[in-house]
Amino acid sequence: MKHKIGITEAGDAGLDRSWASKLDTVDGAIAITKNAALDFRAIAATNRDKLIVHITCTGYGGTIVEPYVPPMQEQLSNALDLVRRGFPMPKMVIRVDPIIPTAKGLATAAKVIEVFMCEGFSRFRVSILDMYPHVQERFRSAGLPIPYSWAPSKEQLAATDKMLANMKEKWVSLGHPADILRVESCAEPGLKETIQCGCISAYDLELLGLDPSAVDSTGPQRTHCMCYSGKTELLGKKKRCPHRCLYCYWKN
């Protein structure tokens, strides 16, 4: 393992900023947040050379699905302010994570992607909702329909691919070169319109000024994880964060 790359998958880097004190222990880091609030933006801007920032925006902020997540327009404003503070836009990833692959859910995801595209953001990561048993129970308790019992159908995956293809056409219609756009996914082998790569990939190592040839795809997590094996978790509180998203993989 040539490089040690930190990541904040065990919580939200905007709420739990303990990761910042560990940056000197890693060669680079991926900070993932649904709330790039002022304090987070200050830390990220100061450490821009060592960071890639993922801002998760599903379009459900402030709804029953994500009750304590900022709404989309606030997240967009935060992302743009981070750019104004000097954080390189190429090192920012907009995570539409997860997508609910129903007609309404796909329209919601498309709206998020379009809004960020219109501001010039060119890198997106998507995932499909995992309906864990405890997530199904949360949906029932909230009075929401359950789109499937565990995993999406082939038809739902195809509909997601169609939406993503439409978004690629939208990007070109905005006057941008097609080859600049990156729509990525990991552990989503059913999707055909995405670049299949880990949250830490050769592309990320290169962005961080590290040797991309050092990358592998033997990530230590779930089946089909494609992450570089040198990733290390920077957050220690393994429990649901205060955002209280219904789809959270952490149990109550």
Backbone torsions as a table, in degrees:
resi	resn	phi	psi	omega
1	MET	NA	114.8	-174.0
2	LYS	-85.4	-36.2	-176.1
3	HIS	-125.3	147.1	175.6
4	LYS	-111.1	117.2	-174.8
5	ILE	-117.7	122.5	178.4
6	GLY	-80.7	156.2	177.3
7	ILE	-150.4	157.0	-177.1
8	THR	-120.5	66.4	-178.5
9	GLU	-92.0	-14.8	-176.1
10	ALA	-84.6	-0.9	-178.8
11	GLY	-170.7	-154.4	179.7
12	ASP	-117.4	120.9	-175.6
13	ALA	-67.2	-16.7	177.0
14	GLY	-82.9	-23.5	179.8
15	LEU	-97.0	-40.8	178.3
16	ASP	-110.2	99.8	-174.8
17	ARG	-96.0	20.6	179.2
18	SER	-64.4	-21.6	178.8
19	TRP	-59.5	-30.0	-174.7
20	ALA	-61.3	-35.0	-178.8
21	SER	-75.1	-6.8	-178.2
22	LYS	-105.6	3.0	-176.1
23	LEU	-62.7	-27.9	-179.6
24	ASP	-75.8	-4.4	179.3
25	THR	-97.1	-3.4	-177.4
26	VAL	-129.0	164.6	179.8
27	ASP	-85.6	-17.8	179.1
28	GLY	-175.7	171.2	-176.9
29	ALA	-152.9	153.1	173.7
30	ILE	-111.8	115.6	179.1
31	ALA	-104.1	119.5	-174.7
32	ILE	-113.0	127.5	-178.6
33	THR	-149.0	150.8	169.1
34	LYS	-97.0	-5.7	-176.0
35	ASN	-140.1	86.7	179.4
36	ALA	-81.8	64.3	-177.1
37	ALA	-68.1	176.6	-171.4
38	LEU	-56.3	-47.3	-178.7
39	ASP	-61.6	-42.3	178.4
40	PHE	-62.0	-44.6	-178.0
41	ARG	-62.4	-38.1	178.7
42	ALA	-63.7	-43.5	179.5
43	ILE	-65.7	-44.7	-177.8
44	ALA	-63.5	-43.4	-179.6
45	ALA	-63.4	-38.8	-180.0
46	THR	-66.4	-32.4	-175.9
47	ASN	-109.2	30.9	-172.9
48	ARG	-58.5	-31.0	-177.5
49	ASP	-70.5	-23.7	-173.7
50	LYS	-107.2	-0.1	-171.2
51	LEU	-121.2	149.6	159.4
52	ILE	-120.1	132.3	-177.1
53	VAL	-108.1	128.8	172.3
54	HIS	-105.7	120.6	174.0
55	ILE	-105.3	113.9	-178.9
56	THR	-85.1	121.8	178.4
57	CYS	-139.9	111.8	-178.2
58	THR	-100.2	-15.1	-174.2
59	GLY	93.9	-0.9	-177.9
60	TYR	-104.5	6.3	-179.1
61	GLY	-56.8	131.8	179.5
62	GLY	82.2	3.1	177.3
63	THR	-102.3	179.3	179.9
64	ILE	-62.1	-24.6	-179.7
65	VAL	-75.0	-39.3	179.2
66	GLU	-132.7	73.3	-168.4
67	PRO	-62.0	-29.8	-175.5
68	TYR	-117.5	23.3	175.7
69	VAL	-97.2	139.2	177.7
70	PRO	-59.9	148.6	177.1
71	PRO	-67.7	165.4	-173.3
72	MET	-54.7	-45.7	-176.1
73	GLN	-64.0	-34.8	176.4
74	GLU	-68.5	-40.2	178.3
75	GLN	-64.8	-39.3	176.7
76	LEU	-62.4	-44.8	179.0
77	SER	-60.1	-42.1	178.6
78	ASN	-63.3	-42.4	-180.0
79	ALA	-63.3	-43.1	179.8
80	LEU	-66.9	-36.2	177.4
81	ASP	-66.1	-36.2	177.3
82	LEU	-62.5	-39.3	176.1
83	VAL	-64.4	-43.2	179.3
84	ARG	-61.6	-28.8	179.0
85	ARG	-78.9	0.1	175.8
86	GLY	104.7	2.7	178.4
87	PHE	-76.5	129.3	-175.3
88	PRO	-66.5	127.0	178.7
89	MET	-57.7	-36.5	178.0
90	PRO	-61.4	-18.3	179.3
91	LYS	-98.8	18.4	176.8
92	MET	-115.6	134.7	-178.4
93	VAL	-120.0	129.5	175.0
94	ILE	-95.8	115.4	-177.4
95	ARG	-97.9	113.2	171.9
96	VAL	-96.4	85.9	-160.6
97	ASP	-146.0	99.2	11.5
98	PRO	-103.0	165.8	168.1
99	ILE	-95.1	134.6	170.5
100	ILE	-93.7	111.4	-168.5
101	PRO	-82.7	48.1	169.6
102	THR	-100.9	171.6	179.7
103	ALA	-57.3	-45.9	179.8
104	LYS	-67.5	-42.0	-179.0
105	GLY	-65.4	-38.6	179.0
106	LEU	-69.2	-36.1	176.4
107	ALA	-65.4	-38.1	177.8
108	THR	-63.6	-46.2	179.7
109	ALA	-63.3	-41.9	-179.8
110	ALA	-62.2	-38.3	179.3
111	LYS	-63.1	-43.6	178.4
112	VAL	-60.5	-49.6	-178.0
113	ILE	-60.0	-44.1	-178.9
114	GLU	-63.2	-44.0	-179.1
115	VAL	-59.8	-43.7	-179.9
116	PHE	-73.9	-35.8	175.7
117	MET	-58.6	-41.8	-177.4
118	CYS	-62.9	-20.0	176.8
119	GLU	-96.7	3.0	174.9
120	GLY	98.7	-0.5	178.0
121	PHE	-69.6	132.4	-170.5
122	SER	-122.3	1.4	-179.5
123	ARG	-125.9	125.1	-177.1
124	PHE	-130.8	146.4	171.6
125	ARG	-124.9	134.8	-177.9
126	VAL	-126.2	155.0	170.8
127	SER	-143.9	164.4	177.1
128	ILE	-104.1	141.1	-179.2
129	LEU	-53.0	129.0	172.4
130	ASP	-95.6	117.7	-178.7
131	MET	-92.0	72.0	174.5
132	TYR	-60.7	155.5	178.7
133	PRO	-53.4	-40.4	-179.9
134	HIS	-71.5	-26.2	175.9
135	VAL	-73.1	-40.0	176.4
136	GLN	-58.5	-41.7	-179.7
137	GLU	-65.1	-39.3	177.5
138	ARG	-63.8	-41.5	178.1
139	PHE	-61.7	-43.8	179.3
140	ARG	-61.4	-45.7	-178.1
141	SER	-63.4	-30.1	179.7
142	ALA	-86.1	-3.3	-179.6
143	GLY	76.5	23.7	-178.9
144	LEU	-100.5	145.7	177.4
145	PRO	-68.9	148.6	178.2
146	ILE	-97.1	115.7	-173.4
147	PRO	-69.0	-23.6	176.2
148	TYR	-169.2	164.4	-172.5
149	SER	-78.3	-28.1	179.1
150	TRP	-148.7	-61.6	-176.4
151	ALA	-122.0	154.2	-179.6
152	PRO	-67.6	156.8	177.6
153	SER	-78.4	168.0	175.8
154	LYS	-60.3	-36.4	179.6
155	GLU	-65.8	-39.2	179.0
156	GLN	-68.8	-37.7	176.5
157	LEU	-65.8	-41.1	179.0
158	ALA	-64.2	-38.4	178.2
159	ALA	-65.8	-36.6	176.6
160	THR	-65.1	-44.2	177.0
161	ASP	-60.0	-40.6	179.5
162	LYS	-62.6	-43.1	177.5
163	MET	-60.4	-44.1	-179.3
164	LEU	-65.6	-37.6	176.4
165	ALA	-62.8	-39.9	177.3
166	ASN	-63.9	-37.4	179.3
167	MET	-68.1	-33.8	176.0
168	LYS	-64.8	-39.7	176.3
169	GLU	-65.4	-38.1	178.1
170	LYS	-61.5	-42.6	179.7
171	TRP	-57.2	-46.2	-179.9
172	VAL	-66.4	-38.3	-179.9
173	SER	-64.8	-22.7	177.4
174	LEU	-79.4	-2.5	177.5
175	GLY	95.0	12.3	-178.5
176	HIS	-96.0	147.5	174.6
177	PRO	-64.5	136.1	-176.5
178	ALA	-61.0	-33.7	-173.4
179	ASP	-76.6	-7.7	177.4
180	ILE	-80.8	-28.2	-176.3
181	LEU	-73.3	133.4	173.6
182	ARG	-124.7	118.9	172.8
183	VAL	-116.0	111.3	-169.2
184	GLU	-114.8	160.0	169.7
185	SER	-154.1	157.6	176.6
186	CYS	-133.6	142.2	179.4
187	ALA	59.4	32.5	176.5
188	GLU	-130.7	64.9	-174.3
189	PRO	-64.2	-16.1	-179.7
190	GLY	-78.4	-13.2	180.0
191	LEU	-88.5	137.1	-177.7
192	LYS	-108.5	-17.3	-175.0
193	GLU	-95.5	10.0	-178.3
194	THR	-114.5	155.9	168.6
195	ILE	-80.0	118.7	-178.2
196	GLN	-84.1	107.6	179.9
197	CYS	-156.9	157.6	-179.7
198	GLY	-72.9	166.7	174.6
199	CYS	-63.0	-22.5	170.6
200	ILE	-121.4	111.3	-174.6
201	SER	-128.2	178.8	175.6
202	ALA	-59.8	-35.8	178.4
203	TYR	-61.1	-41.7	179.3
204	ASP	-67.5	-42.5	179.1
205	LEU	-59.3	-40.6	179.0
206	GLU	-64.9	-41.8	177.7
207	LEU	-60.5	-33.1	-179.4
208	LEU	-84.3	3.2	179.0
209	GLY	76.6	22.4	-179.0
210	LEU	-107.7	171.4	-176.3
211	ASP	-75.8	109.1	-178.2
212	PRO	-68.8	-19.8	-179.8
213	SER	-71.5	-10.6	179.5
214	ALA	-77.7	-9.7	-171.8
215	VAL	-70.5	149.1	167.4
216	ASP	-132.7	-176.6	179.5
217	SER	-133.6	47.0	-179.1
218	THR	-114.0	51.1	-178.4
219	GLY	-53.2	148.4	-172.1
220	PRO	-85.2	11.0	-172.1
221	GLN	-105.3	-138.9	-171.6
222	ARG	-68.8	170.3	177.4
223	THR	-54.7	138.5	-179.7
224	HIS	75.0	3.4	174.6
225	CYS	-61.6	130.1	-176.1
226	MET	-111.8	12.7	-176.2
227	CYS	-69.1	151.5	171.6
228	TYR	-57.4	134.0	-174.9
229	SER	-68.9	-11.9	-179.5
230	GLY	-83.5	11.2	-178.7
231	LYS	-80.8	148.5	-179.4
232	THR	-139.4	136.9	-177.3
233	GLU	-72.9	134.7	-178.8
234	LEU	-103.7	-5.9	178.5
235	LEU	-112.5	143.1	-174.1
236	GLY	-109.9	-11.2	-176.9
237	LYS	-88.0	94.4	-175.5
238	LYS	-88.6	80.5	179.4
239	LYS	-162.1	170.8	178.9
240	ARG	-59.3	136.7	178.4
241	CYS	-85.9	170.4	-176.9
242	PRO	-64.4	-8.8	177.2
243	HIS	-66.0	-29.8	175.2
244	ARG	59.5	38.7	178.3
245	CYS	-64.4	137.2	-177.0
246	LEU	-62.4	-32.2	-174.2
247	TYR	-87.0	2.2	-176.6
248	CYS	-53.6	135.0	-179.8
249	TYR	-73.6	-20.1	175.8
250	TRP	-72.4	135.2	176.2
251	LYS	-76.5	164.5	-178.7
252	ASN	-62.6	NA	NA
